């Protein structure tokens, strides 16, 4: 949900706690994965700045996406990149939106 400052509020408290057995991507997840698919790898704060999401929300979603194997730490400095499984999940999710 957009706020007056252009950032987006987290979609729900529950989405940040666990990875469902069959993970369904949130809109925030789609934005993060799409950004990483284009950018390659980036710091969570820069992912947030470039997607219009709050940094704390992006960090939470990156943790969940990493647990699901959709992103991975690219360096020891906590720079994330999308995995092949993340690209597949993004492509599958996009297909449901256009179908």
N, C-alpha and C positions, 0 to 999 in steps of 0.2 A: 504494500500500500504506500503510495508516494506521500511525502511530507512536504512542507513548505520549502525546505532547503534542497529539494531535488533528490534526496536520499530515499531509500525504500525501507519501510519497517519490516521486521521478520513476519513471515506468513502465519506462524503459530509457534507456541512454546513446544508442542509435542514433536514437531519435525526436527528439532535440534537434538533430541535425546537418543534416539535409536535408529538403526537401519532396519527397515522392514525386510522380511524374507525375500519378497519380490519388490525391489525398490522402485517406487514411482517418483520420477523427478518432479521437484517443485519448480515454479517459475524462476526462483532464485538460482536453483541448481542449473537450469537451462542457461541462464545468463552467464553464470560462472564457467560452465563447461564450454559454451560457445566462445567466450572471451579467450579461454585458455587454448581452444582449438585454433584460434586466429593468432594469438600472441606467442604461443609455444610454451613459455613458462614465465611466472611472475610472482612477486611478493604478494601476500594476502592484502596488504594495504593498497597496493596498486590495482589489484583485481577489483577491490571495492571502489576505488576512485574511478575506474574505467567502466564499471557496470552500474553505478549509481546506487549501490547498496551500502549499508552500514558496515564498517570494518569488522565489528564484533560478530555480526551476522555472517559475513563471508568466512571468517575464521571458523565459526561453528559449522557452516555448511561444508567447508573444505575438509574438516575433520570427519564428518559423516561420509562425504564422497570418498575420502581416502580409505575409511573402514570398509566401504563397499567395493574398493578397487577401481574406482572411476577416475581418480587422480592419484598422484604420488608425489612425494617430496623429491625434487630434482637436485637439491643440494643440501648440505647440512645447515644452511642458513634459512631453511623452510621456504623454499621457492617451489611452487607446485606447477605441475604440468598435467595435461589430460592423458589418460592411458587409452589403449586401443578399445578396452571395454567401455570407457567413458565416451569415446567417439560413437561406438555402436549404440549405447544407451541414448545418446543425444539424437542420432539418426532415427532410431526407433520411435522416440518421443515426437520428433518432428513429423514423422509419417502419420501419426495419429491426429496431429493438429491439421494437417492438410487433407486428410482423407475424409 
